[in-house]
Amino acid sequence: MIPRVHTAGSRTIGLLAYLYGPGKHEEHTDPHLVASFDGMSPDPGRDPNATLKDLQQLLDQPVQALPEHARPAKHVWHTSVRATADDRILSDEEWGEIARRVVAATGIDPGDGEPGCRWAAVRHADDHIHIIATLVCEDGSRPDDFRSGKRAQAECRLIEKELGLHQVAPGDGTAAQRPTSAERHKAERQGRKRTAREELRETVRRAVAGTHSEEEFFARLAAAGLLIRKRVAPSGDLLGYKVALPDDRNKDGEPVFYPGARLAPDLSLPRIRERWTVAAPSGQETESTTADAPLRAVPGPASARRAATTAAWQAVLVLDDGDDGVIAAHIAAAGEVLDALAKTSAAHTRKQLGDAAVAFERASRSHVRAVRGHDRALRQAARDLVHGGPALGRGEDGATTAMLIDMAFFLVTAAAHWHGKKQHAQQAEAARQAAEHLRAAYQAAASQPMAVLHQRGRLLPLAVQRRHVLLVRQALPELAGQILAEAGWPALAATLADAEAAGHDPTLLLAEATARRELDSAASVSDVLVWRLRRSAGLPADASAQPLPGATTAQASSQSRTSGRTQSRDDRRRGR
């Protein structure tokens, strides 16, 4: 249940005309009163003898009773209370009780013999009511409505529990502004799935991912097809920016521009600049902070994903033990990595990765101010992903995509844990939602490379298989039973064999890969260990072209044919 206290107004009759009218787009149905300060107020919606003027005069009586010079300039208090989409339809009686509780909690009409304001609650849709009040009490005093929005939020949390409704995580003022009802109806008329505000927010967020300068940022916005309007001071300094969709116009045919800060708090130009201007921490200078550094080579999609996986792993460790400001910076930069990954993803993972990035956007902001500079590795990873270009979703870049998604899942899960400890309810829930989308994206990305590794593991000589079973039992006695029973065990066996053939000690690799607690939320421990071992040992993520360690020539040939058939079927399924 979501209450929203609106800016105070000056015309009671004007707001009543809107509440009882058809709405801006004929969306109001059966407007009527569900509660009022005295329970007997005239209802212009149901009583043919009552008028808006009657209700307005009744509500305004305490205001008009004051001398003209003592009347508040803006005396109209207005709040809406909306149920969530998955709540049941409440009765008029239930909405009436909700209205009485909200005006009591906010100080508009506290009850218990205390002076209160006059108010009325109007319902003109199944899912919400509006409460209008005049901000002068019956005795001529002003109500104690300080921080009425937060008080309404707290009361709605109690109402949700008592009525068995969806329990909304309490807000903290760091969320992006919601689309207005007018924006939603406009999107519906135009056949858009999202409002212009939401489309612009996602486009700007993706444009800023990994950028190093204003020039690069605005170039990306222009390349994305947005209209840009810059706000420049007389001195020539750039103060801010606005963006618009080319086909989003007002009634006069002019583009509807949105300032960056109205899209999201961290998309204002000053907040974006913080990502570029903070010096690197001591001893961590990079090519972007040294004046005479050579130009950095642009990596390919697979190399960019490998580097991003390493940066994400390092960030997970920071989230375990870092200072709050440093952790907040890494979480914000993790959002840039997800945006860049979604922007460059293959078709079969694009939707889930896009949904993960959109969900995590809420988790990337809190009242803990990010200490920028420490997040350079993640921001560089986002930049490399963008410049590396789109991945085809197969071969080495497809397998490294699965590797990165797997690590991103643990980074996002670690962010959810941190937000949970800080009691950032909305951010923690957003991170958990992002993790579920990443889990689905991983299944799509990992199916082909894991199938190849599974087949390789099945073709290993029995002596090699038995040796690795014993190795896992000795190295990971607490996890061995679970790992050996998982469907992914053959893929892990193949990876252990590949690592051994490359000159690594599999026991040490396993110890390093399981040293952290991030395995707790893994759906498949063996899958996670496959990608961690292949990353740390520098093994190709796509093993289809690798010779099978210890296999006979016939087995290697069989494995090659099987891998080829798997890839061919995968390509046909994706229309390649």
VOGU-3710 file (C-alpha; in Angstrom, 3 decimals, decimal comma):
1> miprvhtags> 0,000/0,000/0,000  1,587/3,224/-1,190  0,636/6,633/0,260  1,744/9,752/-1,535  1,376/13,202/0,035  1,122/15,854/-2,662  2,203/19,498/-2,584  -0,289/21,703/-0,740  -2,726/23,587/-2,946  -4,848/26,718/-2,689
11> rtigllayly> -8,192/25,745/-4,304  -10,370/23,166/-2,595  -12,979/23,309/-5,358  -10,352/22,660/-8,034  -9,137/19,444/-6,417  -12,704/18,270/-5,776  -13,548/18,863/-9,429  -10,674/16,598/-10,426  -11,506/13,866/-7,871  -15,179/13,742/-8,883
21> gpgkheehtd> -14,523/14,338/-12,571  -13,868/11,798/-15,330  -10,090/12,073/-15,007  -7,682/13,284/-17,629  -8,250/10,192/-19,756  -11,709/8,994/-18,613  -10,029/6,735/-16,039  -12,240/7,736/-13,088  -15,225/5,444/-12,516  -18,036/5,978/-10,017
31> phlvasfdgm> -16,410/8,718/-7,875  -17,916/8,667/-4,388  -17,184/9,402/-0,735  -15,981/6,528/1,475  -15,272/8,531/4,660  -15,155/12,091/6,010  -14,297/14,011/9,175  -17,889/13,814/10,514  -19,214/10,792/8,614  -22,058/12,937/7,259
41> spdpgrdpna> -20,457/15,100/4,560  -22,399/15,595/1,314  -21,368/13,222/-1,490  -21,724/14,776/-4,967  -20,987/11,377/-6,488  -23,898/9,429/-5,015  -26,320/12,122/-3,767  -28,060/13,911/-6,681  -28,923/16,832/-4,398  -25,304/17,415/-3,267
51> tlkdlqqlld> -22,884/19,589/-5,229  -19,133/20,094/-5,261  -19,766/23,578/-3,891  -21,586/22,108/-0,886  -18,643/19,863/-0,013  -16,107/22,614/-0,671  -17,865/25,094/1,609  -18,121/22,516/4,394  -14,397/21,684/4,205  -13,359/25,334/3,961
61> qpvqalpeha> -15,453/26,653/6,888  -12,556/26,682/9,452  -10,373/28,480/6,894  -13,021/31,092/6,100  -13,637/31,656/9,808  -10,145/33,113/10,184  -9,417/36,776/9,413  -8,319/37,050/5,803  -4,749/37,978/6,718  -4,453/34,858/8,930
71> rpakhvwhts> -5,575/32,330/6,353  -2,792/30,091/4,988  -1,961/30,796/1,359  -1,996/27,085/0,553  -4,478/25,339/2,754  -5,366/22,187/0,751  -3,694/18,956/1,920  -3,966/16,025/-0,468  -2,763/12,456/-0,321  -3,480/9,358/-2,365
81> vrataddril> -3,317/5,829/-0,965  -2,884/3,086/-3,540  -2,976/-0,695/-3,222  -0,360/-2,725/-5,098  -1,219/-4,622/-8,269  -1,361/-8,008/-6,532  -3,626/-6,888/-3,661  -7,276/-7,913/-3,518  -9,960/-5,312/-4,212  -10,863/-3,626/-0,936
91> sdeewgeiar> -14,420/-2,664/0,035  -15,581/0,918/0,605  -15,718/0,179/4,326  -12,100/-0,980/4,334  -10,979/2,077/2,363  -12,917/4,293/4,765  -11,121/2,803/7,762  -7,778/3,187/5,978  -8,550/6,881/5,384  -9,404/7,427/9,064
101> rvvaatgidp> -6,173/5,770/10,145  -4,060/7,787/7,698  -5,459/11,181/8,750  -4,987/10,228/12,407  -1,404/9,069/11,882  -0,432/12,147/9,881  -1,830/14,620/12,409  -4,575/15,887/10,093  -7,294/14,552/12,402  -5,537/12,903/15,372
111> gdgepgcrwa> -8,721/12,097/17,341  -8,838/11,452/21,098  -10,364/14,870/21,695  -7,548/16,763/19,936  -8,527/19,457/17,427  -8,498/18,186/13,849  -8,970/19,370/10,297  -11,932/18,727/8,055  -11,313/16,072/5,430  -13,009/13,743/2,959
121> avrhaddhih> -11,874/10,540/1,230  -12,945/9,965/-2,382  -12,746/6,679/-4,260  -12,873/6,723/-8,048  -11,051/3,471/-8,860  -10,778/-0,028/-7,431  -7,183/0,319/-6,284  -6,894/3,703/-4,570  -8,481/6,608/-2,716  -7,688/10,310/-2,431
131> iiatlvcedg> -7,927/12,223/0,839  -8,498/15,979/0,737  -8,209/18,115/3,886  -8,081/21,811/4,710  -5,140/22,743/6,919  -6,942/24,702/9,639  -8,313/22,875/12,682  -11,761/23,490/14,123  -10,262/25,783/16,801  -8,368/27,847/14,206
141> srpddfrsgk> -4,954/26,299/14,910  -2,689/24,606/12,391  -2,374/20,787/12,484  0,836/19,047/13,468  1,427/17,476/10,047  5,240/17,606/10,130  6,700/14,764/8,007  3,191/13,574/7,223  4,500/11,524/4,309  6,729/9,375/6,505
151> raqaecrlie> 3,998/9,010/9,093  1,578/7,860/6,401  4,152/5,318/5,185  4,577/3,879/8,680  0,821/3,559/9,191  0,382/1,853/5,819  2,979/-0,757/6,802  0,790/-1,618/9,810  -2,379/-1,659/7,708  -0,793/-4,084/5,213
161> kelglhqvap> -0,043/-6,591/7,962  -3,475/-6,328/9,554  -5,394/-6,671/6,264  -3,114/-9,344/4,797  -2,013/-7,145/1,891  1,284/-7,103/0,005  3,895/-5,666/2,363  5,750/-2,874/0,613  9,341/-2,278/1,703  9,587/1,126/3,442
171> gdgtaaqrpt> 11,140/3,864/1,352  14,085/6,069/2,291  13,811/8,899/-0,210  16,507/7,582/-2,574  14,205/5,945/-5,129  13,770/7,314/-8,618  10,610/9,331/-9,206  7,678/7,155/-10,246  5,869/7,895/-13,524  2,768/9,995/-12,990
181> saerhkaerq> -0,663/8,647/-13,868  -0,737/11,036/-16,834  2,550/9,566/-18,097  1,220/6,024/-17,707  -1,993/6,792/-19,583  -0,030/8,528/-22,328  2,148/5,436/-22,740  -0,971/3,261/-22,963  -2,472/5,493/-25,660  0,758/5,345/-27,651
191> grkrtareel> 1,060/1,574/-27,276  4,281/1,797/-25,257  5,084/-0,883/-22,688  6,875/1,715/-20,557  6,557/5,427/-19,986  8,946/7,899/-21,595  10,465/8,563/-18,160  11,276/4,867/-17,687  12,732/4,484/-21,197  14,902/7,558/-20,735
201> retvrravag> 16,109/6,403/-17,328  17,305/3,088/-18,719  18,916/4,685/-21,789  20,777/7,319/-19,748  21,885/4,731/-17,206  23,331/2,530/-19,941  24,972/5,537/-21,575  26,827/6,481/-18,403  28,107/2,937/-17,711  31,900/3,037/-17,765
211> thseeeffar> 32,186/6,541/-19,231  35,231/8,663/-18,460  34,134/12,147/-19,525  31,243/14,451/-20,368  32,095/14,255/-24,060  31,832/10,489/-24,059  28,603/10,548/-22,049  26,835/13,007/-24,347  28,142/11,220/-27,425  26,528/8,003/-26,171
221> laaagllirk> 23,240/9,792/-25,503  23,257/11,166/-29,042  24,142/7,751/-30,486  21,172/6,287/-28,599  18,915/8,702/-30,500  17,934/10,972/-27,605  17,313/14,686/-27,952  19,665/16,590/-25,627  19,322/20,058/-24,158  22,234/21,407/-22,102
231> rvapsgdllg> 21,981/24,112/-19,427  24,969/26,432/-19,696  25,970/29,261/-17,326  26,910/32,729/-18,675  30,518/31,742/-18,008  30,153/28,847/-20,425  30,234/26,184/-17,714  27,868/23,280/-18,183  25,334/23,160/-15,312  23,008/20,347/-16,293
241> ykvalpddrn> 21,199/18,523/-19,057  17,770/17,333/-20,157  16,840/14,515/-22,516  13,761/13,596/-24,521  12,572/10,814/-26,781  12,187/12,077/-30,360  8,594/10,798/-30,603  7,395/11,887/-27,139  5,633/15,210/-27,706  3,282/17,447/-25,752
251> kdgepvfypg> -0,019/18,843/-27,043  1,878/21,600/-28,886  4,056/19,082/-30,705  7,172/19,933/-28,708  9,537/17,282/-27,225  8,984/16,505/-23,532  12,349/16,924/-21,810  13,307/15,378/-18,470  16,263/16,643/-16,384  18,666/13,899/-15,347
261> arlapdlslp> 17,842/14,385/-11,667  14,148/13,750/-12,420  15,042/10,404/-13,971  17,016/9,230/-10,927  18,915/11,001/-8,129  22,284/9,668/-9,325  21,710/10,732/-12,946  22,054/14,459/-12,287  25,154/15,914/-13,923  26,937/16,662/-10,596
271> rirerwtvaa> 26,387/13,079/-9,414  27,568/11,649/-12,719  30,675/13,841/-12,585  31,622/12,240/-9,262  32,349/9,048/-11,176  34,923/10,846/-13,332  36,613/13,391/-11,069  37,565/11,456/-7,936  41,254/10,549/-7,836  42,264/6,911/-7,580
281> psgqetestt> 43,147/5,653/-4,079  46,820/5,706/-3,179  48,791/3,103/-5,094  45,939/2,371/-7,514  46,704/4,710/-10,408  45,340/3,508/-13,747  45,785/4,567/-17,316  42,878/7,006/-16,906  44,569/8,886/-14,032  48,058/9,323/-15,420
291> adaplravpg> 48,633/12,073/-17,945  51,131/10,286/-20,179  49,614/6,790/-20,032  49,475/4,886/-23,336  46,122/4,271/-24,997  44,505/1,085/-23,731  43,814/-1,629/-26,272  40,117/-2,342/-26,808  39,404/-5,917/-25,653  37,175/-8,357/-27,474
301> pasarraatt> 33,899/-9,540/-25,924  35,463/-12,651/-24,350  38,454/-10,782/-22,891  36,172/-8,059/-21,543  33,998/-10,649/-19,842  36,988/-12,404/-18,279  38,309/-9,104/-16,913  34,853/-8,176/-15,620  34,584/-11,544/-13,864  37,867/-10,890/-12,047
311> aawqavlvld> 36,758/-7,380/-11,092  33,432/-8,728/-9,821  35,213/-11,366/-7,709  37,419/-8,693/-6,137  34,314/-6,575/-5,484  32,621/-9,484/-3,703  35,547/-9,578/-1,277  35,223/-5,820/-0,698  31,532/-6,201/0,129  32,493/-8,683/2,826
321> dgddgviaah> 35,040/-6,535/4,628  35,107/-2,970/3,233  34,049/0,357/4,704  30,472/1,394/4,045  31,323/4,219/1,640  33,636/1,971/-0,374  31,007/-0,777/-0,456  28,378/1,703/-1,660  30,699/2,737/-4,495  31,231/-0,878/-5,539
331> iaaagevlda> 27,492/-1,573/-5,491  26,856/1,482/-7,676  29,593/0,380/-10,077  28,128/-3,143/-10,127  25,011/-1,538/-11,565  27,137/-0,136/-14,397  28,521/-3,606/-15,117  25,002/-5,042/-15,300  23,910/-2,224/-17,611  26,908/-2,796/-19,874
341> laktsaahtr> 26,376/-6,557/-19,856  22,693/-6,159/-20,761  23,602/-3,713/-23,536  26,056/-6,155/-25,134  24,273/-9,445/-24,437  23,211/-12,043/-27,000  19,546/-12,489/-27,882  18,904/-15,518/-25,667  20,082/-13,734/-22,509  19,103/-10,153/-23,357
351> kqlgdaavaf> 15,717/-9,955/-21,617  16,776/-11,509/-18,308  19,974/-9,457/-18,163  18,027/-6,298/-18,984  15,504/-7,107/-16,243  18,357/-7,746/-13,803  19,914/-4,360/-14,587  16,567/-2,551/-14,221  15,842/-4,266/-10,893  19,336/-3,601/-9,515
361> erasrshvra> 19,065/0,110/-10,315  17,111/0,560/-7,073  19,801/-1,312/-5,139  22,565/0,964/-6,407  21,468/3,968/-4,292  21,086/4,420/-0,554  21,775/7,072/2,056  25,314/5,698/2,401  27,279/8,062/0,152  29,605/6,251/-2,235
371> vrghdralrq> 33,311/6,992/-1,840  34,313/7,074/-5,476  37,717/6,037/-6,772  37,799/2,620/-5,135  35,356/1,336/-7,762  37,661/1,946/-10,719  38,139/-1,733/-11,570  34,406/-2,329/-11,883  33,850/0,877/-13,859  36,704/-0,073/-16,198
381> aardlvhggp> 35,109/-3,497/-16,577  31,842/-1,831/-17,612  33,731/0,325/-20,099  35,515/-2,693/-21,571  32,229/-4,538/-21,975  30,748/-1,624/-23,911  33,815/-1,132/-26,106  34,278/-4,877/-26,574  30,965/-4,931/-28,368  28,090/-7,390/-28,472
391> algrgedgat> 28,751/-11,045/-27,711  27,486/-13,694/-30,126  26,430/-15,958/-27,297  28,508/-18,929/-28,439  32,094/-20,129/-28,389  34,483/-18,417/-26,003  32,457/-15,215/-25,655  29,308/-17,205/-24,883  31,095/-19,284/-22,265  32,731/-16,228/-20,685
401> tamlidmaff> 29,281/-14,621/-20,562  28,108/-17,557/-18,442  31,241/-17,160/-16,310  30,546/-13,455/-15,744  26,834/-13,937/-15,031  27,725/-16,582/-12,466  30,048/-14,170/-10,655  27,628/-11,252/-11,044  25,011/-13,358/-9,283  27,244/-13,636/-6,215
411> lvtaaahwhg> 28,124/-9,938/-6,337  24,447/-8,986/-6,427  23,661/-11,485/-3,654  26,441/-9,972/-1,525  24,896/-6,532/-2,149  21,530/-7,872/-0,944  23,182/-9,172/2,250  24,851/-5,815/2,911  21,671/-3,833/2,316  19,834/-6,261/4,565
421> kkqhaqqaea> 22,306/-5,701/7,393  21,893/-1,942/6,963  18,090/-2,325/6,985  17,824/-0,911/3,473  14,644/-2,866/2,760  13,879/-1,635/-0,760  17,478/-1,972/-1,911  17,819/-5,482/-0,474  14,602/-6,603/-2,184  15,724/-5,059/-5,488
431> arqaaehlra> 19,055/-6,890/-5,302  17,273/-10,175/-4,611  15,042/-9,631/-7,645  18,110/-8,896/-9,781  19,730/-12,112/-8,537  16,725/-14,155/-9,677  16,926/-12,626/-13,152  20,656/-13,385/-13,252  19,977/-16,974/-12,239  17,616/-17,330/-15,217
441> ayqaaasqpm> 20,099/-15,620/-17,549  22,830/-17,987/-16,373  20,744/-21,035/-17,265  20,338/-19,702/-20,801  23,994/-18,722/-21,195  25,545/-21,813/-19,595  23,538/-24,588/-21,239  25,798/-25,076/-24,275  29,282/-24,663/-22,682  28,292/-26,772/-19,677
451> avlhqrgrll> 26,940/-29,477/-21,995  30,356/-29,637/-23,682  32,156/-29,866/-20,348  29,699/-32,500/-19,127  30,418/-34,646/-22,164  34,176/-34,189/-21,695  33,873/-35,308/-18,091  31,923/-38,424/-19,090  34,678/-39,335/-21,580  37,526/-39,073/-19,075
461> plavqrrhvl> 39,299/-42,399/-18,417  37,886/-44,147/-15,362  41,220/-43,915/-13,571  41,225/-40,115/-14,020  37,609/-39,879/-12,852  38,325/-41,924/-9,714  41,383/-39,828/-8,935  39,348/-36,617/-9,055  36,559/-38,092/-6,941  39,175/-38,878/-4,291
471> lvrqalpela> 40,697/-35,415/-4,672  37,338/-33,711/-4,046  36,636/-35,932/-1,019  40,005/-35,028/0,478  40,021/-31,328/-0,426  36,351/-30,555/0,338  35,095/-33,168/2,813  32,056/-31,095/3,839  30,940/-30,358/0,267  32,071/-33,547/-1,484
481> gqilaeagwp> 28,809/-35,461/-1,067  26,769/-32,611/-2,546  29,219/-31,949/-5,401  29,520/-35,580/-6,477  25,718/-35,978/-6,506  25,108/-32,897/-8,685  24,439/-33,106/-12,411  27,352/-30,727/-12,941  29,988/-33,034/-11,432  31,253/-34,368/-14,809
491> alaatladae> 31,859/-30,760/-15,953  33,856/-30,087/-12,786  35,821/-33,317/-13,282  36,710/-32,180/-16,814  37,809/-28,791/-15,481  39,996/-30,394/-12,798  41,593/-32,532/-15,506  42,167/-29,476/-17,730  43,741/-27,565/-14,828  46,002/-30,500/-13,988
501> aaghdptlll> 47,066/-30,809/-17,622  47,901/-27,087/-17,639  50,303/-27,587/-14,714  48,100/-26,392/-11,844  47,571/-28,106/-8,513  43,797/-28,887/-8,457  43,800/-29,156/-4,662  45,083/-25,612/-4,269  42,642/-24,303/-6,877  39,725/-25,920/-5,052
511> aeatarreld> 40,854/-24,507/-1,726  41,064/-21,000/-3,201  37,704/-21,281/-4,967  35,852/-22,402/-1,825  37,586/-20,134/0,668  34,674/-17,666/0,722  31,061/-18,054/1,919  29,546/-17,145/-1,489  28,760/-20,810/-2,243  25,852/-20,643/0,215
521> saasvsdvlv> 23,370/-19,320/-2,345  24,587/-21,432/-5,274  21,990/-23,608/-6,999  24,846/-25,860/-8,175  28,164/-25,787/-6,320  29,877/-27,755/-9,089  28,814/-25,178/-11,716  30,215/-22,346/-9,597  33,509/-24,190/-9,083  33,799/-24,867/-12,819
531> wrlrrsaglp> 33,828/-21,155/-13,641  36,004/-20,148/-10,708  38,610/-22,775/-11,557  38,605/-21,966/-15,271  39,017/-18,274/-14,487  41,755/-18,635/-11,867  43,652/-21,261/-13,899  43,424/-19,239/-17,113  41,655/-22,073/-18,947  39,497/-21,416/-22,003
541> adasaqplpg> 35,906/-20,929/-20,911  34,741/-22,749/-24,040  36,302/-26,210/-23,884  34,903/-27,549/-27,167  38,232/-27,185/-28,989  40,450/-28,481/-26,153  41,951/-31,976/-26,327  40,637/-34,281/-23,617  43,345/-34,847/-20,953  44,252/-38,517/-20,683
551> attaqassqs> 41,774/-39,596/-23,377  42,458/-41,972/-26,251  42,416/-40,697/-29,821  39,008/-42,320/-30,372  37,577/-40,652/-27,266  38,940/-37,237/-28,286  37,444/-37,680/-31,760  34,090/-38,659/-30,230  34,182/-35,646/-27,953  34,915/-33,332/-30,891
561> rtsgrtqsrd> 31,991/-34,745/-32,909  29,631/-34,449/-29,920  30,697/-30,854/-29,271  30,159/-30,002/-32,919  26,670/-31,504/-32,928  25,793/-29,650/-29,698  26,987/-26,340/-31,150  25,164/-26,977/-34,433  21,882/-27,705/-32,668  22,377/-24,630/-30,512
571> drrrgr> 22,957/-22,433/-33,580  19,892/-23,782/-35,379  17,749/-23,186/-32,291  18,867/-19,520/-32,234  18,457/-19,048/-35,971  22,161/-18,698/-36,735
//
